[in-house]
Amino acid sequence: MSLIATAQNMQFDAPLPLQSGASICQYALSFETYGTLNADKSNAVLICHALNASHHVAGVYAGQDRSEGWWDNMIGPGKAVDTNRFFVIGVNNLGSCFGSTGPMHVNPDSPSGQVYGADFPVVTVEDWVNAQARLLDQLGIQKLAVVMGGSLGGMQALSWTLQYPERVAHAVVVASAPNLTAENIAFNEVARRAIVTDPDFHGGHFYQHGVIPKRGLRIARMIGHITYLSDDVMNEKFGRRLRDAVAQELAETAGNGRTFGDYKYSTQDVEFQIESYLRYQGDKFAEYFDANTYLLITRALDYFDPARKFGGDLSQALAHASCKFLLVSFTTDWRFSPKRSREIVKALLDNKRDVSYAEIDAPHGHDAFLLDDPRYMGVVSSYFDSIAKELQP
Amino acid sequence: MSLIATAQNMQFDAPLPLQSGASICQYALSFETYGTLNADKSNAVLICHALNASHHVAGVYAGQDRSEGWWDNMIGPGKAVDTNRFFVIGVNNLGSCFGSTGPMHVNPDSPSGQVYGADFPVVTVEDWVNAQARLLDQLGIQKLAVVMGGSLGGMQALSWTLQYPERVAHAVVVASAPNLTAENIAFNEVARRAIVTDPDFHGGHFYQHGVIPKRGLRIARMIGHITYLSDDVMNEKFGRRLRDAVAQELAETAGNGRTFGDYKYSTQDVEFQIESYLRYQGDKFAEYFDANTYLLITRALDYFDPARKFGGDLSQALAHASCKFLLVSFTTDWRFSPKRSREIVKALLDNKRDVSYAEIDAPHGHDAFLLDDPRYMGVVSSYFDSIAKELQP
């Protein structure tokens, strides 16, 4: 029996000061909860989302087929993060486009009632964590049993342990990094340039023009997808297979020296399956994702760098964390490679923190953090089991 | 004293049949030669170029400062490929935009005298090799001492050994691959989509509209640049440094917990040096490179796959090669990794061919094939020394 999810909204009237010096007022956060908060409010788990996900983490919406939350394989009754034992909270970040206040919402400072568009203030991982902390205040949760996230979500989990060390008992940081490399920033920048230079972007105020910079969004998503997959899994899933699979099969069975179903010899048509896949992913994404949100979230990734104010010394930065940690990385993840997780592990060990670390040998690249892998699920499950035991009176 | 280069043009009137089934007639190839062809015409070296290079391989143009050929560090008097001993030929490929017939030239089939644009026929590595062979015929060269190239140029060198085994004594294949992986094709496809979906592309007939799809070309080049560099060298050259270097320096010297020269908090302005570098590279490229050429050349890369007609069996495919080989790869090249070169080496050894292979430990990624590295230059230099000795009567 599936978990039934219900999206909720929390309105905040007190302005939230942002890292940039600006602030945002009259904002709302969309969130969902699963399971039951126990009497001493000690079993709360906050799930932080990555680039294109939302507060809809687990379960399905009533009457909506195929509406599973993005981490439904991980979170639910009897799953690794067991909602029979934990009270799990998913929250959509500020600036996103899935319910919380973002660029598509009316800017209260606009005299003519325009939406924010490009005027939405730049938000950082630290700002998101502050907003999430206010949500927990409203829910009456003083301390999290666990803050957990993958990729950009892992950065938020890590930042929680630094911004609110006294409010976190455990942090689970999956497929993440202590900051972006130059290459990571470079991919973000190309995606942003594709969006910003799309003539339909109109400096970020495309809503008034009744258009959407879909060309740019498509390119951004295609680039993203390449970095989410490993070279190996791409070769396995697509290889050099042509889109016209029948033609391909004929070619393969034709034998030495003779080919049927040959190339189409076109520069603009789809020829290989990988092209078809990327175009499809790009088209789908451009239908639902907001262009300004894409810019904001990739910038939040670029800016995250807790070691920055310690001259790059991550050990010094993480000295402020006091909780216990589980870190997980995946061998073929070249976006946030195991090396990056090991940097975090080392910095925590330098501070004699309690750290578990699993490097999962998985072929799927960065995407692995969203997929079922028995060892991955096993590691997370065991970790949460031991936390559940800690919680028992 | 620098080598003085002079570009030449050779006109071909007999139609060249292409792999696609089409043919091209009345075409010209631009080329340059350096050094002197010996009496028995046995010291010719053909250099094949990669994506955005040309026939201008070595030397400088008279009176033009900073006009060095793209492989001038490798080729010239006393250099690894010594033009005092070898007669070196650089040739611009069909479909390119640096002199040989390409999409910017008038289509002889157009009644109104329009340029080819998107109607330029799709050309393959094999087609280029056939065109190069005709050029050698005209130059009276029956057999090459060496055919040599890096990256896509290496694919042409490899294809020479299969299409004209009797006309090649040695092949030098640098930083290349026996075909593209799905990831390689994916990057090409994103770049092509950026160009084709630029509203200034006009289906490839933008010349008539007096515009250039510069947005798309910029994105294409930015993506390319990321794949040419290693993660390590990007971190070393740019890291997370802000463009405003003075502000950055202040931040670094400010010490624990206090930052001056902080982030600008902008989603559209340049913030990091790597962004500035990529934008500059993109802008520069969009000024001189033809969009249709970009599509053609990336497609030639996608299509190259000598093992294809042997059911993917590279050893069977390379059985047709009879020359001696030098292969070179670079450890941090993730575009065409050493693994890909080793596939070629293995297939040649399966056929008991004479193969030398050097895997150079260099930090620069794919770009390393264009850079000075004493071990790399040493390997090539020794190989050419031994060829020069073979040539002595």
Contacts between the chains, C-beta under 8 A, distances in Angstrom:
chain1	res1	chain2	res2	distance
A	19	B	265	7.4
A	20	B	263	7.7
A	20	B	265	3.6
A	21	B	265	7.7
A	22	B	265	7.8
A	118	B	267	7.5
A	118	B	268	7.3
A	122	B	265	4.2
A	122	B	266	6.7
A	122	B	267	6.2
A	179	B	240	6.4
A	180	B	240	7.3
A	181	B	231	5.8
A	181	B	234	7.0
A	181	B	235	5.5
A	181	B	240	8.0
A	182	B	231	7.6
A	182	B	234	3.9
A	182	B	235	5.1
A	182	B	237	7.4
A	182	B	238	4.4
A	182	B	239	5.7
A	182	B	240	6.9
A	182	B	272	7.6
A	182	B	274	4.5
A	183	B	226	6.4
A	183	B	229	7.7
A	183	B	231	4.6
A	183	B	234	5.0
A	183	B	235	7.6
A	185	B	240	7.3
A	185	B	272	5.3
A	185	B	274	5.3
A	185	B	275	6.8
A	186	B	222	7.6
A	186	B	225	7.8
A	186	B	226	4.9
A	186	B	234	6.8
A	186	B	274	5.2
A	186	B	275	7.6
A	186	B	278	5.9
A	187	B	226	6.5
A	189	B	222	7.4
A	189	B	272	7.7
A	189	B	274	7.0
A	189	B	275	4.5
A	189	B	278	5.9
A	189	B	279	7.8
A	190	B	219	6.2
A	190	B	222	4.5
A	190	B	223	5.7
A	190	B	226	7.0
A	190	B	278	6.8
A	192	B	267	7.0
A	192	B	268	7.5
A	193	B	218	6.9
A	193	B	219	6.2
A	193	B	222	6.6
A	193	B	279	7.1
A	193	B	282	7.5
A	194	B	194	6.2
A	194	B	219	5.2
A	196	B	268	5.6
A	197	B	215	4.5
A	197	B	218	7.2
A	197	B	219	7.6
A	198	B	215	7.7
A	199	B	199	5.8
A	204	B	268	7.4
A	215	B	197	4.4
A	215	B	198	7.7
A	218	B	193	6.9
A	218	B	197	7.2
A	219	B	190	6.2
A	219	B	193	6.1
A	219	B	194	5.2
A	219	B	197	7.5
A	219	B	219	6.3
A	222	B	186	7.6
A	222	B	189	7.4
A	222	B	190	4.5
A	222	B	193	6.6
A	223	B	190	5.7
A	223	B	223	6.9
A	225	B	186	7.8
A	226	B	183	6.4
A	226	B	186	4.9
A	226	B	187	6.4
A	226	B	190	7.0
A	229	B	183	7.7
A	231	B	181	5.8
A	231	B	182	7.6
A	231	B	183	4.6
A	234	B	181	7.0
A	234	B	182	3.9
A	234	B	183	5.0
A	234	B	186	6.8
A	235	B	181	5.5
A	235	B	182	5.1
A	235	B	183	7.6
A	237	B	182	7.4
A	238	B	182	4.4
A	239	B	182	5.7
A	240	B	179	6.4
A	240	B	180	7.3
A	240	B	181	8.0
A	240	B	182	6.9
A	240	B	185	7.3
A	240	B	305	6.5
A	240	B	308	7.8
A	251	B	308	7.6
A	252	B	311	6.2
A	255	B	311	7.2
A	256	B	309	7.4
A	256	B	310	6.2
A	256	B	311	7.6
A	256	B	316	7.6
A	257	B	309	5.7
A	257	B	310	7.7
A	258	B	309	7.3
A	259	B	308	7.2
A	259	B	309	5.4
A	263	B	20	7.7
A	263	B	303	5.8
A	265	B	19	7.4
A	265	B	20	3.6
A	265	B	21	7.7
A	265	B	22	7.8
A	265	B	121	8.0
A	265	B	122	4.2
A	265	B	303	7.8
A	266	B	122	6.7
A	266	B	299	7.8
A	267	B	118	7.5
A	267	B	122	6.3
A	267	B	192	7.0
A	267	B	292	7.7
A	267	B	295	3.9
A	267	B	296	6.0
A	267	B	298	8.0
A	267	B	299	4.9
A	268	B	118	7.3
A	268	B	192	7.5
A	268	B	196	5.6
A	268	B	204	7.4
A	268	B	295	7.0
A	271	B	299	7.9
A	271	B	302	6.9
A	272	B	182	7.6
A	272	B	185	5.4
A	272	B	189	7.7
A	272	B	302	6.8
A	274	B	182	4.5
A	274	B	185	5.3
A	274	B	186	5.2
A	274	B	189	7.1
A	275	B	185	6.8
A	275	B	186	7.6
A	275	B	189	4.5
A	278	B	186	5.9
A	278	B	189	5.9
A	278	B	190	6.8
A	279	B	189	7.8
A	279	B	193	7.1
A	282	B	193	7.4
A	292	B	267	7.6
A	295	B	267	3.9
A	295	B	268	7.0
A	296	B	267	6.0
A	298	B	267	8.0
A	299	B	266	7.8
A	299	B	267	4.9
A	299	B	271	7.9
A	302	B	271	6.9
A	302	B	272	6.8
A	303	B	263	5.8
A	303	B	265	7.8
A	305	B	240	6.5
A	308	B	240	7.9
A	308	B	251	7.7
A	308	B	259	7.1
A	309	B	256	7.5
A	309	B	257	5.6
A	309	B	258	7.3
A	309	B	259	5.4
A	310	B	256	6.2
A	310	B	257	7.4
A	311	B	252	6.3
A	311	B	255	7.1
A	311	B	256	7.3
A	316	B	256	7.5
A	334	B	334	8.0
